[in-house]
Amino acid sequence: MAGLANAGGGTRFSVRYNLDKALGTESNALLIEYVKTSKDPFVIKTSNGGNFSFTYDDLLVENISSYPHFEFGADTVPDDATVVLESCPIPAEFEIKSITSKQTGTGAKTGVNQYQLDIDITLKGSSPIAPLKDSSLEVVFTSGSTEYTKNGESQNSDAAPYIASDGRTMVPLRFVAEALGAEVNWSSESRTATIELTGKTLNIQVDQQLPNDLGVAVISSDRLFVPVRYVSEELGAVVDWDEETQTITIKFS
């Protein structure tokens, strides 16, 4: 991911929470909200004496999808160092089943050591999940603009929605799907995007007709775009189009 490391080397820690799929999206939303507002630190130690402490505010890059996934930059750690996650912020309702870590590689050009730490989490017994104040989402895009809002907060993407020649409004799939809490994976070999959200899996192949005559997914500016109507019908969102302001409002709850 761009911006994680300097050309002079360094270390990237990818810390990912893996929730039991049976816990559902409400549990996942609670975890995301807790980590974003908590001041409890992630503490990472290495066998060469390194001790790194981060809170959410310190993150260089954030990629929260259906599995919360956080990335940190740090000082250089030797290739043969053992990396251990000592602590991480989780709500009281959850407990950690296991923590595993591995070195996933070293960038040939950047010299960046890459470590992945996976935290498997479940609920404590039958503890109830505290309800969120508002678990609904509203994402507003503007045609031709890379700026958008998520629940009123300004965000930026690297691709802008546009009106296709057939009159369909096309939106960047990854940004829309991840804004709604979905996990998106891409296969360059088959040119297929896989989306997982609320137990549903969608496979979207470039230049192939989408179900129910909803149009075709296309590549534009190196990004995968789909008709906004596909988002509403397949991901269970409600989409409103304002012709006057050229804005697309996507609501999901």
PEJODA-V549096 format. One record per residue. RES is the residue in one small letter. SS is DSSP state (H for helix, E for strand, - for the rest). NEAR is the number of other C-alpha atoms within 12 Angstrom. Layout:
res:RES ss:SS near:NEAR
res:RES ss:SS near:NEAR
//
This chain:
res:m ss:- near:19
res:a ss:- near:13
res:g ss:- near:16
res:l ss:- near:28
res:a ss:- near:28
res:n ss:E near:22
res:a ss:- near:17
res:g ss:- near:17
res:g ss:E near:24
res:g ss:E near:26
res:t ss:E near:37
res:r ss:E near:40
res:f ss:E near:45
res:s ss:E near:38
res:v ss:E near:41
res:r ss:E near:34
res:y ss:E near:38
res:n ss:E near:33
res:l ss:E near:32
res:d ss:- near:23
res:k ss:H near:22
res:a ss:H near:15
res:l ss:H near:26
res:g ss:H near:23
res:t ss:H near:32
res:e ss:H near:28
res:s ss:H near:35
res:n ss:H near:40
res:a ss:H near:34
res:l ss:H near:33
res:l ss:H near:41
res:i ss:H near:33
res:e ss:H near:25
res:y ss:H near:27
res:v ss:H near:30
res:k ss:H near:26
res:t ss:H near:17
res:s ss:- near:22
res:k ss:- near:19
res:d ss:- near:20
res:p ss:- near:23
res:f ss:E near:33
res:v ss:E near:24
res:i ss:E near:36
res:k ss:E near:25
res:t ss:E near:29
res:s ss:- near:16
res:n ss:- near:18
res:g ss:- near:16
res:g ss:- near:21
res:n ss:E near:22
res:f ss:E near:29
res:s ss:E near:27
res:f ss:E near:30
res:t ss:- near:25
res:y ss:H near:31
res:d ss:H near:20
res:d ss:H near:21
res:l ss:- near:27
res:l ss:- near:23
res:v ss:E near:22
res:e ss:E near:28
res:n ss:- near:29
res:i ss:- near:33
res:s ss:- near:32
res:s ss:- near:38
res:y ss:- near:35
res:p ss:- near:37
res:h ss:E near:32
res:f ss:E near:38
res:e ss:E near:35
res:f ss:E near:38
res:g ss:E near:33
res:a ss:E near:32
res:d ss:- near:28
res:t ss:- near:30
res:v ss:- near:31
res:p ss:- near:25
res:d ss:- near:24
res:d ss:- near:17
res:a ss:- near:21
res:t ss:- near:24
res:v ss:E near:36
res:v ss:E near:31
res:l ss:E near:34
res:e ss:E near:24
res:s ss:E near:24
res:c ss:- near:36
res:p ss:- near:35
res:i ss:- near:34
res:p ss:- near:30
res:a ss:- near:22
res:e ss:- near:24
res:f ss:E near:31
res:e ss:E near:26
res:i ss:E near:26
res:k ss:E near:17
res:s ss:E near:20
res:i ss:E near:24
res:t ss:E near:23
res:s ss:E near:26
res:k ss:E near:24
res:q ss:E near:27
res:t ss:E near:18
res:g ss:E near:21
res:t ss:E near:24
res:g ss:- near:23
res:a ss:- near:12
res:k ss:- near:14
res:t ss:- near:21
res:g ss:- near:22
res:v ss:E near:32
res:n ss:E near:37
res:q ss:E near:37
res:y ss:E near:38
res:q ss:E near:30
res:l ss:E near:35
res:d ss:E near:30
res:i ss:E near:33
res:d ss:E near:25
res:i ss:E near:31
res:t ss:E near:29
res:l ss:E near:28
res:k ss:- near:17
res:g ss:- near:11
res:s ss:- near:11
res:s ss:- near:15
res:p ss:- near:16
res:i ss:- near:23
res:a ss:- near:21
res:p ss:- near:18
res:l ss:- near:18
res:k ss:- near:12
res:d ss:- near:15
res:s ss:- near:23
res:s ss:- near:22
res:l ss:E near:27
res:e ss:E near:28
res:v ss:E near:36
res:v ss:E near:39
res:f ss:E near:42
res:t ss:E near:33
res:s ss:- near:29
res:g ss:- near:23
res:s ss:- near:24
res:t ss:- near:23
res:e ss:E near:24
res:y ss:E near:32
res:t ss:E near:26
res:k ss:E near:27
res:n ss:- near:22
res:g ss:- near:14
res:e ss:E near:15
res:s ss:E near:15
res:q ss:E near:20
res:n ss:E near:20
res:s ss:- near:25
res:d ss:- near:22
res:a ss:- near:28
res:a ss:- near:32
res:p ss:- near:37
res:y ss:E near:28
res:i ss:E near:25
res:a ss:- near:21
res:s ss:- near:9
res:d ss:- near:12
res:g ss:- near:12
res:r ss:- near:22
res:t ss:E near:36
res:m ss:E near:38
res:v ss:E near:46
res:p ss:E near:40
res:l ss:H near:44
res:r ss:H near:35
res:f ss:H near:38
res:v ss:H near:48
res:a ss:H near:41
res:e ss:H near:32
res:a ss:H near:38
res:l ss:- near:38
res:g ss:- near:38
res:a ss:- near:35
res:e ss:E near:31
res:v ss:E near:31
res:n ss:E near:26
res:w ss:E near:22
res:s ss:E near:16
res:s ss:- near:14
res:e ss:- near:9
res:s ss:- near:15
res:r ss:- near:21
res:t ss:E near:24
res:a ss:E near:33
res:t ss:E near:26
res:i ss:E near:32
res:e ss:E near:28
res:l ss:E near:33
res:t ss:- near:29
res:g ss:- near:18
res:k ss:E near:18
res:t ss:E near:19
res:l ss:E near:27
res:n ss:E near:25
res:i ss:E near:36
res:q ss:E near:29
res:v ss:- near:28
res:d ss:- near:19
res:q ss:- near:20
res:q ss:E near:18
res:l ss:- near:25
res:p ss:H near:20
res:n ss:H near:11
res:d ss:H near:13
res:l ss:- near:23
res:g ss:- near:27
res:v ss:E near:28
res:a ss:- near:35
res:v ss:E near:27
res:i ss:E near:24
res:s ss:E near:21
res:s ss:- near:13
res:d ss:- near:16
res:r ss:E near:25
res:l ss:E near:36
res:f ss:E near:39
res:v ss:E near:41
res:p ss:E near:36
res:v ss:H near:41
res:r ss:H near:33
res:y ss:H near:34
res:v ss:H near:43
res:s ss:H near:25
res:e ss:H near:21
res:e ss:H near:28
res:l ss:- near:31
res:g ss:- near:21
res:a ss:- near:27
res:v ss:E near:25
res:v ss:E near:29
res:d ss:E near:24
res:w ss:E near:24
res:d ss:E near:16
res:e ss:- near:13
res:e ss:- near:9
res:t ss:- near:15
res:q ss:- near:19
res:t ss:E near:30
res:i ss:E near:38
res:t ss:E near:34
res:i ss:E near:37
res:k ss:E near:28
res:f ss:E near:32
res:s ss:- near:22
//
